[in-house]
Amino acid sequence: MSDVAAGKRIYGKTLDVYLCILTADGGIGVRDVWRALDFSSPSLAQYHINKLLDLKLIETDFDGKYVINDKESIDALRSFLLLRGMLIPRLTIYSALLLGLMVSYVSVYPWRGDFRDLTTMFIGLFSAAAFLFEAVKQYRGLSFMKDD
């Protein structure tokens, strides 16, 4: 990450514009940002886009649309995956993996209800729930970053 992007932290409307461009399918123009975020004027959208351009977090493509600069990113978003235009916390994937292992365990091994089965189920379910809880907390933390 460059010194400019590392030293600056975006928040508020600028973060909204960054997330709008990040989750857009392909490039997005000023008027698209203006309409998507319901800004009062296109010049306000352009102002925030210019701030992101100065930080080198976004760039223009060959059509003049704005896209995310893959070489730069915000540290707070490193623990998220972008999947079909949605930001998903990585911890959600870990929780799903653990739940998949639990389903495999129950379906492959015969259930005896002994200490081993109960301990395995408790540890697996507790771990999956903890990962899911932290993922929800992380996702909600994204909205706290938006506050001015």
N, C-alpha and C positions, 0 to 999 in steps of 0.2 A: 504494500500500500504506500502511496506517495506521502510525503510530509504534509502536503496541503490537505489531503483527505484524512490523514491520521489526526491532524491537529484540529479539525473542525468536526462538529457534531451537528447533524441536521435534526430538526424537530419541527413540530407544528405543521403548517401548510406545506413546507418544503418536503417534509417526510411524506406527507400525503401524495405529493406530486411524484416523488421517487417511487413509492409503492404502486402508484397508478401506472407509471411507465414500466416498472418491473413486472407487473401482472398482465400487461397488455399483450395481446397476441400479435407479435411483430412490432413494427414501429408505430409511433403515435404522434400526432401533431398537436400544436398549441390549442387549437379549437376543440380537439377531442378531449384534452386534459381539462379545458375550461368547462365543457359540458359534463364530463364525468364527475368532476369535483364540485360542480355548481358554484364556481367562483363568480364574483360580481362582474368581471370583465376579462377578456382574453389577455389584456396587458398584465393582469395580476398573475395569470398562469405563466406568461412569458418571463416575468420577474423571477419566479421560483425556478423555472427551467434554466434561466441564466445563472442562478446561484449554483445549481447542480452541474452545469457546464463548467463553471469556474473551478469547482472541486474535482472535475474530471470523473464524476460518478456516472454521467451519461455522455453520449456522443450522438452525432447525426449520422444516419445511414445515407446511401446513395440517392434516396428519394427525398431527402431533407427531413425525414421523420426522426424522432428521438428514440434511441434505444439505450439499454443499459451497457455501460462499459464493463466488459467481462474481467478486465485487469484490475479494476477497483471495486470495492464493496464496503459496506458498512459493517463494522465489527458485530453489532447487535444482531445482524441478520445471518451471521455465519452458522448459527445453530438451527437454521431453517432450510427446508428443501422447497424448491419451486416445482410444483407438480400441477400441470394443466392450469396455470394461472393462479394457483392457490399457494399460499405460504403455509407449510406444514412443519411443525417442530420435529426435529430428528428423534426426540424421545418417544414420539408416537410410534415410529417404526420399531423401536426397541420393545415397546409394550406389545405391539402386534406380534413380534417374533416370539416373545415369551408366552403369549396366549396360544400361539400356534404350537409351540413345544408342549404346552400343557394338554392341548387337545390330542396331540400325537401320543403323549404318555398314557392318557386315559383310554384311547382307542387301541393301542398296541398291547399294553400290559393288562392282564386281568386285574380287576379291582378287588383287592382283598380287605381293604380298610385297616390294614395294620399300620404300625408306626412309620414305616418307610413311605407308604402311600400318603398318609396324612401330612407328614413333614414335607414331602415333595410338593403336594398341592398347596400347602400353606406358604411355603417359600416362593413358589411360582406365582401364585395369585397376589401375594403381598408385593412382590417385585413389580409385576405388571401394573398393579394399581398405583404404586409409587411413581413409576415412569409416566403413567397417564396423568396423574395429578400434577407432576412437574411440567409436563407438556402443556397442560391447560394453563398453568400459572405463567409459563413462558409466552404462550400465545396472548394471554391477557396483558402481559407486560408490554407487548407491542403497542397496544392502545395507549398505555401510559406514556410511551415515548412521543406520541402525537400531541400531547398537551403542550400548549404554549407556555 
